[in-house]
């Protein structure tokens, strides 16, 4: 299967640079997998397309301000310490309490041993060594609690296709879901950005249940697919957590034949990863007790590098709420696995012709 099979034409003016004025006033394209039809709607009408007993699963990860802007520390020939040019460090993943894998700018001049100062010395960083794909291992020293300093001085890590000369204060609020609780993501689970507390209340009043899981979205979500064959691509691992309450709700819905609707590709990967893990555990344990054998998934904290593309067998989700994704991206491949590739590309063509807004701050799709 070729990556080029997931390409489409997108005018640049349709890439949303700002969120909609109200979260639930984004447009919604409703896609029916059985009939192949789609319908233009708005997100606030979501309850009318769901049924009592449906279970919506949300990703409650919280984006932390992973972009740090500081000044390089230089030592003059006479041994004096002075501040040099502007430096940006983007925190990618924590390796130890004060050691992170990161992206740095300008990368070529920040050799191992280079040091950077932030917040007038409240935080300093030293580049330890280089890794593949332009990543660096950076060790920090903090005058106080590291996470508290980061929350105070860091900037919202927007995707590269959203152009900002300076941080928009609105981003700190709108690039975060209303149900975000568990700190740890460097990118928002953008399908969840359309929900409001009022809309969630309306869904529950209709009899639609909700459950929350956590998958901390990593920088890999921004990475392009660099291979020609889909099967040769690999996604970066991400950590997810499904607690006992969520696992019971999901298992009960599936056992009762009710529909599980994932909010976003991140939620989908967590749920399907957990189901695959449970299946493997059952195959290994021939004498598993009946209560465990009746479970589609079990609670726990795990890491997944599951790459979902057409041909994948879904075990959990029966509906998907998602934004419009980049051409040739792994996220578009996931959506194409849930619905047929031809149907998804046809619906994207419709969205382009009708000037839907694309990507993180864009409009949404509901696929049933």
C-alpha positions, 0 to 999 in steps of 0.5 A: 500500500502506497503512502501516495494513496492517501494524498489530497489537494488542500488550499492553504487558506483552509488550514485553520489558524484560529479556533472558532469563536465558540468551541461547539460552533465548529462545523461537523461532517457526518459520515455514514460508513454503511451507506457512504453518505455524508451530511453537513451539520454543526458540532452543537447538533452532535447529540442528534446523531447519537443514541441513548446507550452510546458510550463516548470515550474522551482523552483527558490528557492536558497539554503542558507549555513545552516550548521554552525560549531562553538565551545561550550562555557564552564564555568570553576569551577572558572567562566571563559569562555573558548571554548570547542569542535566542534559543528555543527548546521544545520538550519532547519526552522526560527521560529522568526528573530533570533530563529530557529529550528535546528539539532545539533551535538553532540546532547546529550551533548547540553542540554537546556542552552548550548551556542555555538560561531561562527566566533570569537564571531560574532555569538552566539547561545543558545539551548532553548529546545528540540523537537521531532526527534532530533530537537532543538530550538536555539536562536542566537545573531548576531553582525551585520545582521544575514543573512549576517553573515550566508552567510559568515560563513555557509557551503553548506548543502549537503545531508547525502549520499554525503560524504565530509571530508571538504566542496568542494568549487565547491559545493557552485556553483554546488549545486545551480541552474542557476536560483536560486533567492529566498533565503530560501532552505536547499536543492537544487531542484536537477532536476534543476541542469542540466539546463544551460542558453544556454539550456534555450535559446535553449528551448525558441528558439524552442517555449517552454515557461518557468515560475518560482515558489518558493518552499523552500525545507526543511530538510524533503526531507532527511527524510526516510519513517519510517512507513510500510504503505504508507498511514501512512506517513506524509511529513513536511510542506514547503512554496511555492509562485506562483506569478501572472505572473506564475499563468497566464502562467500556467492557460493559458497553461492548458486552451489551452490544452498545456503541463505543464512540472514540473522540479522536485518533489518540483515544482510538489508539489507546482503546485498540491497543488495550484490546490487542494486549488483552487478546494476547494475554488471553491467548497466553493464559489458557486457564484464564478465569471467565471474568477476565475472558469476558473483558475486551480490555483491562485497566492499566498503564502501558506504552503503545506504538500501534500504527493503524492503517487499512486492513486493521481489525477494530475490536472496540470502537463503533464510532469516531469523532475526529478532525481533518488530517494532513495529506499522507499522514498516519492519522488520515490512514487511521481514519481510512482504516475505520471507514473505507479509504475511498469514502474518506477521500471523497468526504475530504473532497466534499469538505474542501469544496465546501470550505471546511476548516482543516487540522487542529483548530479546524472543523470535525467529522463524525463517522458512524 
